[in-house]
Amino acid sequence: MRSILAVTVVCLFAYASGSYMTKDVKYADKLFLTKQKAILEIFQHVHQPELHTSFWEESKQFDVEQYLDHYTNKEAVQDFLRYFKHGMLPMEEIFCVHNELHREEVIALFHLFYYAKDWDTFYKTMVWARFHMNEGMFVYALTVAVLHRPDMQGIVLPAPYEIYPYYFFNDVVISKAQRYKMQGFYKMKKVNEVYTAYIPSNYTGYYVHTSPEQRLGYFTEDIGLNSYYYYFHADYPFWMGGKEFGLFKDRRGEFFLYQHQQLLARYYLERLSNDLGVIPPFSWHKAITTGYYPYLRYYNGVPFPVRDNYYSASVDKSYTVEMIEDYEHRIMEAIDYGFIVLPDGSYVNITTPEGVEYLGNLIQANGDSVNGRFYGYLEVLAKFFLGGSFKMYNEYRSIPSVLERFETAMRDPMFYQLYKRIIQTFYYRFMDTLHPYTKTELTFPGVKIETVEMDKLVTYFDKFDADITNAVDVEVFDETTMKSSDFKKFGKIAHYQGQDFVLYARMPRLNHLPFTFNLNVVSDKAQKAVVMLFVGPKYDQYGNLYGINANRENFFELDHFLVDLIPGKNVITRNSQDFSWFVKDRTTYFELYKQVMLAYNGETKFPLDMSEAHCGFPSRLMLPKGKKGGMPFQFFFMVAPYHAPKVERFTGYEEVVSCGVGSGARYVDTLPFGYPLERKIDEAEWFVPNMYYYDTMIYHKSETEVNSVVV
C-alpha cells in the first residue's frame, strides 16, 4: 500500500547511482487523477481488442492525420503515418525492440506519443493506438513516453509483471490462472465483494532442475529485480539520444557500465551464499555449458526458446560470431590506443577518467555513441547468439529468447556470464589504464572514522502477492450496462459473468530485517561530506581471505549520502529503510486502482512520493541471503569531501515525484560511480583514516523464526 502519511522533507539523502528517493510527499489534483486513471485502464488486458466500450468508441472518432496540428513535431507524425499506411507489426505478433524493423516502427509510435501537444491529444492518441497497434509495441512505446514526457511526472505505471504476467510467471502459474477463470470462480472466495484467488508461484528450478545455477532462481527470477532492469532501459533506451532527450547529461555511458558492474557484484554475493564460485567464463567458439529452460510462453501461445546444456551455435551463427569478435576487437583497440575513431576519421581522446563515458556509450551502442556504425551493436548480437533463439525466414517475425527481452534477461545465468565478459574485457581494462588513487587523493584532511556499530543482519523469505489478472481474458467493460454504484466504487476492474474478480500469484521472496548503523566520525572543522557504504565478501568460495585489490569489484553499493560534519565528534546514524536508492515493493494493480478511484471520486487523497519509484532498486535485495549459522561479509565505509555538481540537484524536475532522467541533476556530487573502488588499488597508498572496513555476519532465518523475535 502506498504511504499516505505526510513526511518531513529530508535533505541529506541522495541516490549514489542514478536517482533521489526523497521522503517528501504531495497529493494528486483532479487533472493528475484523470491521467492516472486513464493510464491504469489502458494497460488492462492489452490483448483484448474491444475490452472498453468507451475507449473503442473514442478511438473510432480519432484520425491522426486530421489531428496533425496538435503535435509539436509534424515531421515525426508524418513519418509514423508512412509506416502505418505501409503496414506495421500485426496484432498478436511478438514484439522485440532488438528486431531492427520492429525498433524503427516502435520509435515512430513513441514519437507520436511524445510529441502530442497536450493531455487531450496524448489521451486521444493513446486510445487510438490501443486498438490499432501491436500490443507489445503499444505497451513499450507508451511506457517510454510516459517516463519521458514532462507532463507525466508522477504518473504511476502498473508494474510490468502485472501488465505482462507471461514474462514473469511460468506456464504453470498462467495455466492455473486461466483455469480459475474458466471454471467460474470455483474455490474462489469473496474478499470485500470481489472474488479473489491466490495461486502458489515458485521458481523454474522447482519444476525442472537442470543446473546448479538454478539454486539462485529466487534472485535471478525475482520480479522486482527484473522490473528494475526493464525500467533502467526504459529510462535510457539504447536507441534514444541527442540533445533533445538530454540523457547524456546523466553520464549515461558511465552509468550503464556501473549498473552492470553492480548487478554482477550483487549476483556474486548471492552465489557465495549458495556455495557457488565465481561467475564462469565462456567462449564464442565452444559449447555453452549452462542451459536455461524458461518455462515461459508468449500470449499467442509460442513458448520462449530453450537453450540446452552444452548448447552450441558457433556453426549456425558463425557470421554472428565474426561480427561480435570484430566489435570486441575494435573496442579493445580503442581502449589500448587511447582514442575512438569518429566517422569522419578524426579521434576522441579517452585517456582521461571522463573517457569511460564514451566507452559506455560505445558498448551500449546508444543514441549518444560517437560512432555506432564502426563499433556496432555488441549487446544485441551477443544476446541473439547466446539466448538460444534462431533467425526467422520472415525477418519481420521474431521469437526472442529471455536474453533478448529486458523484462526477462536477468533470469538467464548467461546474462551474468555475458556482462562479466563485457565488464572485465572493457570496463576494467579501461579503468586499469588510470593510475590508482594516491594517499593524498584518498585522504580527507582532518576527518577520521573512529568506530562503526551495526545491528545484527538477518535475511528471510516472506510471501508477496502480484496481481496477475491480466493473464486471463475477461468480459467487455460495457459502461452503459454497468451499475453506476459499482462503477463508481470499483471502476473498470476484471469481471466475468457479472462478477468482479482478481487473481494473485503468491511467491516467496528474499527479504531482510531493517538494520541501523552508527558511524562515529571526528572532524577538525564544520564541513560538508559524503558518506559511502558498500557490502562485499570476506572470503572467496574456497574460504580464502580476499585481498583488497582482488576484492574491489565484488562490493555492492548500499548508500551514498550528504552530511554536515561539525567540529569534534559526529555520530552519523542511518537506518536501512532510509538508504537512498532502494524502494519498497510495488502496490498491486488492484489496490492502486482502488486508491485512484477513491481519490477520483473525492473520498480520499492520492499520495505521490518516491517510496515505490520505478528507478529504485528493490530494498528486499539489499543484503545477500547469507547462511543459517551466519556467513561472514564486510562493509566498507568512506567519508569523502563533498564536490558540488555543476548543475544543482533537482534542477528541472520535481524530485517528489520524478527520477529526473535526462535532467543532469540526479546526483549528489561529481565523484565517479563506485568511487573509490572503481580503480585498481595500490595497497601501500590505500588505507587512510577516513576509510573503515567492518566485519560482520549475515544470518538467514525462516519466516517463523523471524516472526517469533520479540521487538
VEXLUM-836645 format. One record per residue (C-alpha): z, y, x; residue number from 1. Coordinates in pm, whole numbers. Layout:
! VEXLUM-836645
up, north, east, seq
Z, Y, X, NUM
...
END
This chain:
! VEXLUM-836645
up, north, east, seq
0, 0, 0, 1
-88, 343, 134, 2
220, 553, 208, 3
289, 828, -44, 4
573, 990, 148, 5
532, 1337, 289, 6
577, 1317, 663, 7
668, 1584, 914, 8
386, 1678, 1148, 9
435, 1525, 1491, 10
256, 1699, 1775, 11
335, 1468, 2063, 12
110, 1177, 1969, 13
-248, 1127, 2077, 14
-486, 835, 2092, 15
-543, 736, 2452, 16
-881, 586, 2398, 17
-1054, 747, 2109, 18
-854, 867, 1813, 19
-546, 1054, 1700, 20
-314, 894, 1448, 21
-127, 1191, 1305, 22
187, 1140, 1098, 23
93, 1423, 863, 24
-30, 1366, 508, 25
-223, 1559, 243, 26
-319, 1484, -115, 27
-664, 1449, -267, 28
-808, 1702, -510, 29
-1031, 1621, -809, 30
-1360, 1653, -619, 31
-1237, 1421, -347, 32
-1123, 1166, -605, 33
-1462, 1185, -775, 34
-1627, 1099, -444, 35
-1372, 830, -359, 36
-1407, 662, -699, 37
-1787, 656, -675, 38
-1784, 516, -320, 39
-1547, 235, -416, 40
-1752, 144, -721, 41
-2088, 148, -546, 42
-1969, -112, -294, 43
-1870, -361, -567, 44
-2074, -684, -581, 45
-2367, -532, -395, 46
-2587, -837, -455, 47
-2582, -797, -831, 48
-2875, -572, -923, 49
-2756, -436, -1257, 50
-2378, -451, -1226, 51
-2303, -98, -1350, 52
-2500, 12, -1657, 53
-2421, 380, -1593, 54
-2540, 359, -1231, 55
-2851, 172, -1338, 56
-2941, 437, -1595, 57
-2879, 718, -1345, 58
-3094, 552, -1081, 59
-3393, 539, -1318, 60
-3375, 915, -1368, 61
-3394, 996, -995, 62
-3707, 1037, -781, 63
-3657, 1104, -411, 64
-3998, 1266, -372, 65
-3937, 1510, -658, 66
-3597, 1597, -506, 67
-3735, 1686, -163, 68
-3596, 2041, -160, 69
-3241, 1905, -190, 70
-3241, 1764, 165, 71
-3183, 1963, 483, 72
-3447, 1769, 678, 73
-3764, 1725, 474, 74
-3949, 1552, 757, 75
-3687, 1276, 768, 76
-3718, 1227, 391, 77
-4098, 1209, 414, 78
-4060, 956, 694, 79
-3841, 744, 467, 80
-4093, 771, 184, 81
-4367, 639, 413, 82
-4157, 331, 480, 83
-4067, 294, 114, 84
-4424, 318, -13, 85
-4541, 73, 250, 86
-4271, -175, 154, 87
-3926, -218, 308, 88
-3699, -519, 363, 89
-3687, -703, 27, 90
-3371, -777, -166, 91
-3181, -1094, -66, 92
-3330, -1096, 284, 93
-3080, -1098, 571, 94
-3049, -755, 730, 95
-2984, -730, 1104, 96
-2965, -399, 1290, 97
-3074, -577, 1610, 98
-3410, -653, 1450, 99
-3637, -368, 1557, 100
-3824, -345, 1225, 101
-3501, -355, 1025, 102
-3349, -91, 1252, 103
-3637, 153, 1200, 104
-3601, 122, 825, 105
-3222, 149, 813, 106
-3230, 461, 1031, 107
-3474, 616, 783, 108
-3237, 525, 498, 109
-2939, 665, 689, 110
-3128, 993, 730, 111
-3183, 1004, 354, 112
-2806, 988, 301, 113
-2713, 1209, 594, 114
-2947, 1498, 510, 115
-2851, 1525, 143, 116
-2758, 1892, 93, 117
-2451, 1841, -125, 118
-2243, 1582, -306, 119
-2468, 1583, -613, 120
-2773, 1499, -402, 121
-2582, 1244, -199, 122
-2450, 1077, -512, 123
-2790, 1053, -679, 124
-2948, 924, -358, 125
-2673, 665, -316, 126
-2704, 539, -673, 127
-3083, 522, -647, 128
-3068, 333, -315, 129
-2815, 85, -458, 130
-3089, -55, -683, 131
-3394, -11, -459, 132
-3282, -103, -107, 133
-3196, -432, 54, 134
-2824, -492, 3, 135
-2722, -536, 367, 136
-2931, -239, 472, 137
-2776, -29, 196, 138
-2418, -116, 297, 139
-2482, -44, 666, 140
-2666, 286, 615, 141
-2415, 414, 359, 142
-2117, 316, 578, 143
-2254, 503, 880, 144
-2348, 803, 665, 145
-2000, 830, 510, 146
-1840, 809, 855, 147
-2061, 1084, 997, 148
-2105, 1335, 714, 149
-1856, 1626, 749, 150
-1809, 1646, 372, 151
-1691, 1284, 363, 152
-1390, 1327, 590, 153
-1101, 1127, 450, 154
-1307, 901, 224, 155
-1160, 550, 243, 156
-1425, 283, 264, 157
-1339, -63, 130, 158
-1253, -296, 417, 159
-1571, -465, 546, 160
-1418, -809, 482, 161
-1383, -712, 114, 162
-1735, -573, 82, 163
-1891, -878, 252, 164
-1637, -1166, 247, 165
-1916, -1401, 363, 166
-1892, -1258, 716, 167
-1516, -1306, 748, 168
-1420, -1616, 547, 169
-1565, -1961, 595, 170
-1764, -2151, 338, 171
-1460, -2349, 220, 172
-1287, -2029, 102, 173
-1602, -1880, -53, 174
-1675, -2204, -241, 175
-1321, -2216, -382, 176
-1350, -1855, -498, 177
-1674, -1929, -678, 178
-1525, -2238, -844, 179
-1230, -2036, -974, 180
-1465, -1800, -1150, 181
-1696, -2072, -1282, 182
-1405, -2273, -1424, 183
-1292, -1983, -1638, 184
-954, -1887, -1490, 185
-835, -2249, -1466, 186
-493, -2246, -1296, 187
-504, -1867, -1266, 188
-203, -1663, -1376, 189
-194, -1313, -1517, 190
-28, -1055, -1292, 191
4, -711, -1453, 192
-252, -811, -1719, 193
-508, -927, -1460, 194
-595, -1291, -1391, 195
-510, -1349, -1024, 196
-567, -1636, -781, 197
-461, -1680, -418, 198
-690, -1903, -214, 199
-547, -2050, 109, 200
-759, -1950, 407, 201
-743, -2089, 756, 202
-944, -2058, 1076, 203
-1253, -2255, 1169, 204
-1072, -2487, 1410, 205
-863, -2614, 1118, 206
-1170, -2778, 964, 207
-1365, -2878, 1273, 208
-1222, -2882, 1626, 209
-1495, -2881, 1887, 210
-1345, -2697, 2185, 211
-1010, -2587, 2332, 212
-1129, -2229, 2272, 213
-1054, -2276, 1904, 214
-682, -2254, 1976, 215
-749, -1880, 1973, 216
-913, -1875, 1631, 217
-621, -1679, 1483, 218
-711, -1399, 1727, 219
-1090, -1415, 1757, 220
-1137, -1460, 1381, 221
-875, -1204, 1281, 222
-1036, -996, 1006, 223
-861, -677, 1118, 224
-981, -715, 1475, 225
-1338, -789, 1368, 226
-1331, -491, 1131, 227
-1215, -268, 1416, 228
-1512, -377, 1627, 229
-1753, -326, 1338, 230
-1627, 28, 1281, 231
-1637, 105, 1653, 232
-2012, 50, 1639, 233
-2046, 233, 1306, 234
-1879, 533, 1470, 235
-2101, 505, 1779, 236
-2422, 325, 1671, 237
-2634, 231, 1970, 238
-2939, 381, 1802, 239
-2775, 720, 1741, 240
-2761, 1001, 1994, 241
-2869, 1350, 2087, 242
-2722, 1694, 2028, 243
-2736, 1666, 1650, 244
-2464, 1400, 1630, 245
-2266, 1502, 1938, 246
-2147, 1153, 2029, 247
-2192, 1233, 2398, 248
-1907, 1485, 2364, 249
-1667, 1191, 2323, 250
-1764, 1037, 2658, 251
-1924, 759, 2461, 252
-2061, 572, 2762, 253
-1725, 554, 2937, 254
-1556, 479, 2605, 255
-1796, 191, 2539, 256
-1719, 25, 2872, 257
-1345, 84, 2848, 258
-1325, -53, 2494, 259
-1481, -381, 2603, 260
-1266, -399, 2915, 261
-960, -357, 2695, 262
-1076, -622, 2448, 263
-1117, -862, 2740, 264
-769, -780, 2869, 265
-614, -834, 2529, 266
-804, -1160, 2482, 267
-690, -1285, 2823, 268
-326, -1224, 2733, 269
-378, -1443, 2428, 270
-545, -1712, 2640, 271
-242, -1723, 2866, 272
-17, -1761, 2563, 273
-217, -2072, 2468, 274
-227, -2228, 2817, 275
-591, -2140, 2871, 276
-706, -1995, 3201, 277
-942, -1717, 3292, 278
-1247, -1648, 3076, 279
-1507, -1893, 3213, 280
-1834, -1767, 3364, 281
-2180, -1884, 3257, 282
-2535, -1887, 3391, 283
-2857, -1784, 3221, 284
-3020, -2096, 3371, 285
-2763, -2361, 3285, 286
-2640, -2515, 2961, 287
-2376, -2310, 2779, 288
-2064, -2528, 2777, 289
-1889, -2354, 2488, 290
-2038, -2423, 2147, 291
-1947, -2247, 1825, 292
-1959, -2369, 1465, 293
-1901, -2061, 1249, 294
-1894, -2235, 908, 295
-2019, -1911, 755, 296
-2315, -1862, 527, 297
-2506, -1561, 409, 298
-2507, -1460, 44, 299
-2855, -1608, -7, 300
-2725, -1949, 99, 301
-2864, -1957, 453, 302
-2598, -2078, 699, 303
-2521, -1890, 1019, 304
-2687, -2056, 1321, 305
-2478, -2312, 1509, 306
-2457, -2333, 1888, 307
-2374, -2686, 2003, 308
-2161, -2759, 2308, 309
-2379, -2762, 2621, 310
-2639, -2555, 2441, 311
-2950, -2481, 2646, 312
-3224, -2234, 2556, 313
-3349, -2144, 2903, 314
-3685, -2316, 2835, 315
-3749, -2194, 2480, 316
-3629, -1844, 2568, 317
-3749, -1826, 2929, 318
-3920, -1491, 2873, 319
-3596, -1351, 2730, 320
-3408, -1466, 3042, 321
-3664, -1294, 3265, 322
-3619, -968, 3076, 323
-3238, -995, 3086, 324
-3238, -1054, 3461, 325
-3481, -766, 3517, 326
-3249, -529, 3328, 327
-2943, -661, 3512, 328
-3106, -609, 3849, 329
-3220, -257, 3762, 330
-2871, -155, 3654, 331
-2711, -313, 3962, 332
-2958, -133, 4185, 333
-2874, 197, 4016, 334
-2507, 137, 4099, 335
-2578, 33, 4457, 336
-2825, 314, 4526, 337
-2604, 568, 4352, 338
-2869, 711, 4121, 339
-3052, 641, 3796, 340
-3428, 679, 3774, 341
-3541, 912, 3495, 342
-3869, 867, 3301, 343
-4034, 1149, 3498, 344
-3944, 990, 3833, 345
-3653, 1220, 3914, 346
-3297, 1097, 3966, 347
-2945, 1137, 3827, 348
-2663, 1106, 4079, 349
-2390, 861, 3969, 350
-2178, 850, 4284, 351
-1906, 1064, 4124, 352
-1640, 943, 3877, 353
-1842, 1104, 3596, 354
-2123, 860, 3671, 355
-1951, 598, 3457, 356
-2066, 792, 3151, 357
-2433, 747, 3246, 358
-2371, 382, 3328, 359
-2210, 305, 2992, 360
-2497, 468, 2806, 361
-2748, 262, 3004, 362
-2570, -66, 2934, 363
-2532, 1, 2563, 364
-2889, 136, 2560, 365
-2773, 400, 2318, 366
-2932, 720, 2197, 367
-2784, 917, 2488, 368
-2918, 688, 2760, 369
-3129, 883, 3007, 370
-3388, 606, 3047, 371
-3366, 334, 2786, 372
-3726, 229, 2841, 373
-3666, 125, 3202, 374
-3310, -10, 3178, 375
-3368, -184, 2846, 376
-3167, -349, 2569, 377
-2947, -582, 2772, 378
-2689, -638, 2496, 379
-2945, -716, 2227, 380
-3134, -968, 2437, 381
-2819, -1136, 2569, 382
-2677, -1185, 2220, 383
-3007, -1330, 2097, 384
-3016, -1573, 2390, 385
-2652, -1684, 2372, 386
-2594, -1686, 1998, 387
-2799, -1993, 1911, 388
-3039, -1812, 1681, 389
-3412, -1853, 1710, 390
-3719, -1633, 1691, 391
-3876, -1640, 1347, 392
-4250, -1678, 1293, 393
-4217, -1393, 1048, 394
-4095, -1104, 1267, 395
-3966, -924, 960, 396
-3729, -1207, 871, 397
-3422, -1296, 1077, 398
-3126, -1534, 1072, 399
-2888, -1361, 1313, 400
-2611, -1555, 1483, 401
-2250, -1440, 1471, 402
-2306, -1267, 1808, 403
-2580, -1055, 1655, 404
-2356, -907, 1386, 405
-2086, -657, 1474, 406
-1871, -792, 1187, 407
-1867, -1143, 1335, 408
-1941, -1111, 1708, 409
-1579, -1139, 1822, 410
-1541, -1478, 1650, 411
-1760, -1645, 1913, 412
-1599, -1733, 2252, 413
-1931, -1639, 2413, 414
-1867, -1278, 2316, 415
-1589, -1263, 2575, 416
-1787, -1454, 2836, 417
-2081, -1217, 2792, 418
-1874, -900, 2816, 419
-1675, -1034, 3107, 420
-2007, -1068, 3287, 421
-2105, -713, 3189, 422
-1769, -559, 3283, 423
-1740, -749, 3612, 424
-2104, -704, 3712, 425
-2142, -337, 3623, 426
-1818, -159, 3532, 427
-1603, -286, 3817, 428
-1898, -286, 4055, 429
-1927, 87, 3987, 430
-1552, 152, 3994, 431
-1527, -20, 4332, 432
-1764, 240, 4476, 433
-1497, 504, 4408, 434
-1213, 542, 4656, 435
-871, 411, 4550, 436
-626, 675, 4436, 437
-412, 809, 4719, 438
-37, 855, 4704, 439
-94, 1230, 4675, 440
-325, 1183, 4376, 441
-86, 945, 4201, 442
240, 1130, 4264, 443
381, 1368, 4005, 444
590, 1601, 4226, 445
947, 1640, 4104, 446
921, 1363, 3843, 447
1075, 1018, 3867, 448
1115, 727, 3624, 449
1468, 602, 3682, 450
1505, 315, 3434, 451
1344, 159, 3128, 452
1520, -8, 2836, 453
1336, -214, 2575, 454
1422, -423, 2269, 455
1366, -798, 2257, 456
998, -872, 2185, 457
931, -1124, 1909, 458
600, -1233, 1756, 459
541, -1450, 1449, 460
278, -1539, 1189, 461
302, -1389, 843, 462
74, -1404, 542, 463
-185, -1145, 446, 464
-394, -1120, 128, 465
-750, -991, 127, 466
-939, -914, -193, 467
-1250, -1137, -187, 468
-1358, -1083, -548, 469
-1694, -959, -417, 470
-1766, -1319, -314, 471
-1838, -1410, -677, 472
-2079, -1274, -934, 473
-1929, -1107, -1241, 474
-2036, -976, -1577, 475
-2214, -643, -1601, 476
-1985, -342, -1632, 477
-2116, -207, -1962, 478
-1916, 115, -2003, 479
-2044, 160, -2357, 480
-1867, -159, -2477, 481
-1551, -145, -2263, 482
-1230, -36, -2431, 483
-1158, 323, -2335, 484
-789, 247, -2273, 485
-867, -43, -2040, 486
-1136, 154, -1859, 487
-902, 445, -1803, 488
-633, 214, -1672, 489
-834, -23, -1454, 490
-1172, 143, -1412, 491
-1453, -88, -1306, 492
-1282, -400, -1177, 493
-1424, -751, -1192, 494
-1422, -919, -1529, 495
-1551, -1240, -1682, 496
-1556, -1349, -2046, 497
-1395, -1014, -2127, 498
-1102, -1070, -1891, 499
-1019, -878, -1574, 500
-958, -1085, -1262, 501
-906, -1057, -887, 502
-932, -1323, -616, 503
-734, -1309, -292, 504
-773, -1504, 31, 505
-431, -1564, 183, 506
-422, -1630, 558, 507
-166, -1649, 840, 508
-198, -1361, 1088, 509
-23, -1278, 1413, 510
240, -1005, 1389, 511
544, -883, 1579, 512
878, -722, 1509, 513
894, -346, 1573, 514
1045, -257, 1908, 515
1167, 57, 2083, 516
1173, 158, 2447, 517
1373, 427, 2622, 518
1214, 583, 2928, 519
1467, 764, 3146, 520
1286, 1033, 3342, 521
1412, 1301, 3578, 522
1214, 1622, 3621, 523
1284, 1914, 3853, 524
1148, 2167, 3601, 525
1018, 2217, 3250, 526
660, 2097, 3226, 527
412, 1907, 3013, 528
336, 1546, 3099, 529
159, 1242, 2959, 530
321, 902, 2934, 531
106, 590, 2966, 532
215, 241, 2871, 533
33, -89, 2937, 534
125, -455, 2888, 535
-2, -725, 3123, 536
68, -1072, 3257, 537
328, -1152, 3521, 538
176, -1485, 3629, 539
-168, -1645, 3617, 540
-247, -1971, 3435, 541
-112, -2174, 3730, 542
221, -1995, 3741, 543
132, -1792, 4050, 544
263, -1438, 4071, 545
-20, -1188, 4023, 546
-95, -939, 4298, 547
-104, -571, 4197, 548
-476, -522, 4258, 549
-588, -858, 4119, 550
-391, -792, 3801, 551
-504, -438, 3721, 552
-791, -548, 3495, 553
-557, -759, 3281, 554
-347, -473, 3141, 555
-388, -368, 2780, 556
-310, -5, 2696, 557
-45, 42, 2429, 558
20, 415, 2430, 559
-76, 745, 2588, 560
108, 1050, 2456, 561
210, 1404, 2544, 562
571, 1505, 2614, 563
754, 1821, 2714, 564
988, 1748, 3004, 565
1298, 1958, 3053, 566
1479, 2017, 3384, 567
1709, 1728, 3466, 568
1736, 1405, 3269, 569
1492, 1321, 2990, 570
1530, 1023, 2758, 571
1192, 952, 2601, 572
1240, 720, 2304, 573
939, 565, 2140, 574
910, 308, 1863, 575
612, 73, 1847, 576
540, 192, 1493, 577
460, 534, 1642, 578
217, 414, 1909, 579
-81, 644, 1892, 580
-386, 432, 1829, 581
-250, 145, 1620, 582
-271, 126, 1241, 583
-123, -94, 972, 584
-313, -343, 757, 585
-561, -209, 506, 586
-468, -172, 141, 587
-661, -426, -65, 588
-957, -304, -267, 589
-784, -383, -596, 590
-471, -183, -508, 591
-670, 101, -354, 592
-894, 132, -659, 593
-593, 132, -893, 594
-434, 415, -692, 595
-757, 616, -709, 596
-786, 563, -1086, 597
-424, 667, -1144, 598
-479, 983, -940, 599
-818, 1047, -1101, 600
-651, 1034, -1443, 601
-377, 1273, -1330, 602
-94, 1019, -1339, 603
-8, 1037, -967, 604
-122, 1184, -636, 605
-353, 1007, -392, 606
-228, 1045, -31, 607
-463, 1093, 263, 608
-335, 1006, 608, 609
-425, 812, 922, 610
-189, 518, 873, 611
-486, 291, 793, 612
-756, 478, 986, 613
-1071, 275, 1037, 614
-1079, 372, 1405, 615
-731, 235, 1479, 616
-652, -99, 1643, 617
-450, -345, 1426, 618
-85, -288, 1509, 619
-10, -655, 1441, 620
-209, -746, 1753, 621
-24, -509, 1982, 622
155, -795, 2161, 623
26, -1136, 2274, 624
177, -1437, 2099, 625
396, -1546, 2388, 626
585, -1874, 2356, 627
873, -2015, 2158, 628
1106, -2030, 2458, 629
983, -1695, 2588, 630
690, -1607, 2814, 631
710, -1354, 3099, 632
499, -1039, 3078, 633
529, -699, 3237, 634
494, -344, 3112, 635
352, -72, 3331, 636
474, 284, 3271, 637
342, 601, 3429, 638
425, 967, 3377, 639
142, 1193, 3494, 640
72, 1567, 3495, 641
-94, 1700, 3182, 642
-459, 1805, 3223, 643
-566, 2001, 2916, 644
-909, 1906, 2776, 645
-1192, 2158, 2780, 646
-1203, 2156, 2400, 647
-867, 2192, 2232, 648
-764, 1881, 2043, 649
-857, 1857, 1674, 650
-1115, 2135, 1702, 651
-1393, 2092, 1449, 652
-1234, 1832, 1225, 653
-931, 1775, 1005, 654
-703, 1547, 1204, 655
-502, 1441, 897, 656
-799, 1251, 753, 657
-1062, 1215, 1026, 658
-1106, 1032, 1356, 659
-1309, 1327, 1486, 660
-1607, 1125, 1606, 661
-1859, 1347, 1782, 662
-1624, 1645, 1798, 663
-1542, 1620, 2169, 664
-1182, 1697, 2072, 665
-1035, 1349, 2026, 666
-844, 1302, 2348, 667
-504, 1419, 2463, 668
-621, 1501, 2817, 669
-908, 1465, 3063, 670
-782, 1163, 3255, 671
-1028, 873, 3292, 672
-985, 595, 3038, 673
-747, 337, 3176, 674
-605, 567, 3442, 675
-471, 476, 3694, 676
-567, 108, 3664, 677
-941, 161, 3638, 678
-994, 186, 4016, 679
-929, -58, 4297, 680
-567, -34, 4414, 681
-456, 28, 4770, 682
-103, -119, 4761, 683
2, 90, 5062, 684
-66, 403, 4851, 685
21, 271, 4509, 686
394, 279, 4447, 687
515, 626, 4354, 688
834, 747, 4177, 689
655, 830, 3852, 690
549, 464, 3804, 691
759, 176, 3678, 692
700, -197, 3625, 693
928, -351, 3364, 694
958, -731, 3339, 695
1034, -884, 3000, 696
978, -1192, 2784, 697
782, -1230, 2462, 698
923, -1487, 2220, 699
721, -1650, 1943, 700
919, -1745, 1633, 701
841, -1890, 1293, 702
838, -1658, 994, 703
1151, -1832, 867, 704
1333, -1766, 1195, 705
1229, -1402, 1187, 706
1340, -1354, 826, 707
1676, -1513, 899, 708
1762, -1249, 1160, 709
2024, -1006, 1030, 710
1904, -650, 1075, 711
END
